[in-house]
Amino acid sequence: MFQRGQRVKVLGLGGKEGVLVVWESKAHGAGLCTPDGYAALKEGREAPVVGFPARDIVGVVEEPPTQ
C-alpha cells in the first residue's frame, strides 16, 4: 500500500495536518517518522516510528527516490 520513503500527508489530533515519512507499510496503515528520524533509521540508529491508520493518511506528497 505505502512504500518506504514516501512522504505522506496525515491528519493528527484535532484535525491538524502534517507530513511524515513512511518507514513501514502495515496491513491497515503505516509506521511513520519525521524526515530526520527516517535518515537516522536508514543509518541504523534509533528513532521513533508512530503507527497511523490508513484513514488518517490522506495523500502522498512525494514518492521515494529511486535507488
Biotite code that builds the C-alpha atoms (Angstrom):
import biotite.structure as struc

atoms = struc.array([
    struc.Atom([0.000, 0.000, 0.000], chain_id="A", res_id=1, res_name="MET", atom_name="CA", element="C"),
    struc.Atom([2.674, 2.516, 1.051], chain_id="A", res_id=2, res_name="PHE", atom_name="CA", element="C"),
    struc.Atom([6.357, 2.488, 0.101], chain_id="A", res_id=3, res_name="GLN", atom_name="CA", element="C"),
    struc.Atom([9.288, 3.155, 2.404], chain_id="A", res_id=4, res_name="ARG", atom_name="CA", element="C"),
    struc.Atom([10.496, 6.717, 1.886], chain_id="A", res_id=5, res_name="GLY", atom_name="CA", element="C"),
    struc.Atom([7.204, 8.178, 0.644], chain_id="A", res_id=6, res_name="GLN", atom_name="CA", element="C"),
    struc.Atom([6.271, 11.481, 2.209], chain_id="A", res_id=7, res_name="ARG", atom_name="CA", element="C"),
    struc.Atom([2.609, 11.410, 3.140], chain_id="A", res_id=8, res_name="VAL", atom_name="CA", element="C"),
    struc.Atom([0.117, 13.944, 4.453], chain_id="A", res_id=9, res_name="LYS", atom_name="CA", element="C"),
    struc.Atom([-1.519, 12.826, 7.700], chain_id="A", res_id=10, res_name="VAL", atom_name="CA", element="C"),
    struc.Atom([-4.349, 14.032, 9.878], chain_id="A", res_id=11, res_name="LEU", atom_name="CA", element="C"),
    struc.Atom([-3.418, 14.184, 13.540], chain_id="A", res_id=12, res_name="GLY", atom_name="CA", element="C"),
    struc.Atom([-5.306, 15.005, 16.696], chain_id="A", res_id=13, res_name="LEU", atom_name="CA", element="C"),
    struc.Atom([-7.729, 17.861, 16.327], chain_id="A", res_id=14, res_name="GLY", atom_name="CA", element="C"),
    struc.Atom([-7.609, 17.603, 12.525], chain_id="A", res_id=15, res_name="GLY", atom_name="CA", element="C"),
    struc.Atom([-4.101, 19.069, 12.301], chain_id="A", res_id=16, res_name="LYS", atom_name="CA", element="C"),
    struc.Atom([-2.261, 18.164, 9.111], chain_id="A", res_id=17, res_name="GLU", atom_name="CA", element="C"),
    struc.Atom([1.370, 17.164, 8.878], chain_id="A", res_id=18, res_name="GLY", atom_name="CA", element="C"),
    struc.Atom([3.836, 15.496, 6.542], chain_id="A", res_id=19, res_name="VAL", atom_name="CA", element="C"),
    struc.Atom([5.694, 12.388, 7.677], chain_id="A", res_id=20, res_name="LEU", atom_name="CA", element="C"),
    struc.Atom([7.806, 9.703, 6.003], chain_id="A", res_id=21, res_name="VAL", atom_name="CA", element="C"),
    struc.Atom([6.815, 6.046, 5.622], chain_id="A", res_id=22, res_name="VAL", atom_name="CA", element="C"),
    struc.Atom([9.160, 3.645, 7.375], chain_id="A", res_id=23, res_name="TRP", atom_name="CA", element="C"),
    struc.Atom([6.999, 0.529, 7.072], chain_id="A", res_id=24, res_name="GLU", atom_name="CA", element="C"),
    struc.Atom([3.721, -0.381, 5.461], chain_id="A", res_id=25, res_name="SER", atom_name="CA", element="C"),
    struc.Atom([1.191, -2.266, 7.580], chain_id="A", res_id=26, res_name="LYS", atom_name="CA", element="C"),
    struc.Atom([-2.000, -4.124, 6.681], chain_id="A", res_id=27, res_name="ALA", atom_name="CA", element="C"),
    struc.Atom([-4.218, -1.240, 7.822], chain_id="A", res_id=28, res_name="HIS", atom_name="CA", element="C"),
    struc.Atom([-1.879, 1.755, 7.818], chain_id="A", res_id=29, res_name="GLY", atom_name="CA", element="C"),
    struc.Atom([1.808, 2.581, 8.133], chain_id="A", res_id=30, res_name="ALA", atom_name="CA", element="C"),
    struc.Atom([4.638, 3.239, 10.566], chain_id="A", res_id=31, res_name="GLY", atom_name="CA", element="C"),
    struc.Atom([5.690, 6.853, 10.026], chain_id="A", res_id=32, res_name="LEU", atom_name="CA", element="C"),
    struc.Atom([8.527, 9.062, 11.232], chain_id="A", res_id=33, res_name="CYS", atom_name="CA", element="C"),
    struc.Atom([9.946, 12.523, 10.725], chain_id="A", res_id=34, res_name="THR", atom_name="CA", element="C"),
    struc.Atom([12.412, 13.172, 7.895], chain_id="A", res_id=35, res_name="PRO", atom_name="CA", element="C"),
    struc.Atom([15.257, 13.320, 10.443], chain_id="A", res_id=36, res_name="ASP", atom_name="CA", element="C"),
    struc.Atom([14.018, 10.096, 12.010], chain_id="A", res_id=37, res_name="GLY", atom_name="CA", element="C"),
    struc.Atom([13.936, 8.445, 8.608], chain_id="A", res_id=38, res_name="TYR", atom_name="CA", element="C"),
    struc.Atom([17.566, 9.417, 7.963], chain_id="A", res_id=39, res_name="ALA", atom_name="CA", element="C"),
    struc.Atom([18.579, 8.049, 11.375], chain_id="A", res_id=40, res_name="ALA", atom_name="CA", element="C"),
    struc.Atom([16.768, 4.754, 10.809], chain_id="A", res_id=41, res_name="LEU", atom_name="CA", element="C"),
    struc.Atom([18.406, 4.339, 7.397], chain_id="A", res_id=42, res_name="LYS", atom_name="CA", element="C"),
    struc.Atom([21.792, 4.724, 9.106], chain_id="A", res_id=43, res_name="GLU", atom_name="CA", element="C"),
    struc.Atom([20.893, 2.049, 11.657], chain_id="A", res_id=44, res_name="GLY", atom_name="CA", element="C"),
    struc.Atom([20.317, 4.477, 14.515], chain_id="A", res_id=45, res_name="ARG", atom_name="CA", element="C"),
    struc.Atom([17.169, 4.601, 16.630], chain_id="A", res_id=46, res_name="GLU", atom_name="CA", element="C"),
    struc.Atom([14.271, 6.954, 16.025], chain_id="A", res_id=47, res_name="ALA", atom_name="CA", element="C"),
    struc.Atom([10.586, 6.895, 16.951], chain_id="A", res_id=48, res_name="PRO", atom_name="CA", element="C"),
    struc.Atom([8.151, 5.341, 14.481], chain_id="A", res_id=49, res_name="VAL", atom_name="CA", element="C"),
    struc.Atom([4.462, 6.064, 15.056], chain_id="A", res_id=50, res_name="VAL", atom_name="CA", element="C"),
    struc.Atom([1.663, 3.911, 13.672], chain_id="A", res_id=51, res_name="GLY", atom_name="CA", element="C"),
    struc.Atom([-1.056, 5.700, 11.720], chain_id="A", res_id=52, res_name="PHE", atom_name="CA", element="C"),
    struc.Atom([-4.251, 4.050, 10.470], chain_id="A", res_id=53, res_name="PRO", atom_name="CA", element="C"),
    struc.Atom([-4.779, 4.261, 6.709], chain_id="A", res_id=54, res_name="ALA", atom_name="CA", element="C"),
    struc.Atom([-7.834, 6.509, 7.196], chain_id="A", res_id=55, res_name="ARG", atom_name="CA", element="C"),
    struc.Atom([-5.573, 9.201, 8.698], chain_id="A", res_id=56, res_name="ASP", atom_name="CA", element="C"),
    struc.Atom([-3.083, 9.104, 5.801], chain_id="A", res_id=57, res_name="ILE", atom_name="CA", element="C"),
    struc.Atom([-4.777, 11.397, 3.331], chain_id="A", res_id=58, res_name="VAL", atom_name="CA", element="C"),
    struc.Atom([-2.338, 11.540, 0.429], chain_id="A", res_id=59, res_name="GLY", atom_name="CA", element="C"),
    struc.Atom([1.139, 11.068, -0.946], chain_id="A", res_id=60, res_name="VAL", atom_name="CA", element="C"),
    struc.Atom([3.147, 14.289, -1.086], chain_id="A", res_id=61, res_name="VAL", atom_name="CA", element="C"),
    struc.Atom([6.346, 12.878, -2.591], chain_id="A", res_id=62, res_name="GLU", atom_name="CA", element="C"),
    struc.Atom([7.427, 9.486, -3.889], chain_id="A", res_id=63, res_name="GLU", atom_name="CA", element="C"),
    struc.Atom([10.626, 7.926, -2.536], chain_id="A", res_id=64, res_name="PRO", atom_name="CA", element="C"),
    struc.Atom([13.771, 8.477, -4.586], chain_id="A", res_id=65, res_name="PRO", atom_name="CA", element="C"),
    struc.Atom([14.613, 5.628, -6.926], chain_id="A", res_id=66, res_name="THR", atom_name="CA", element="C"),
    struc.Atom([17.639, 3.631, -5.900], chain_id="A", res_id=67, res_name="GLN", atom_name="CA", element="C"),
])
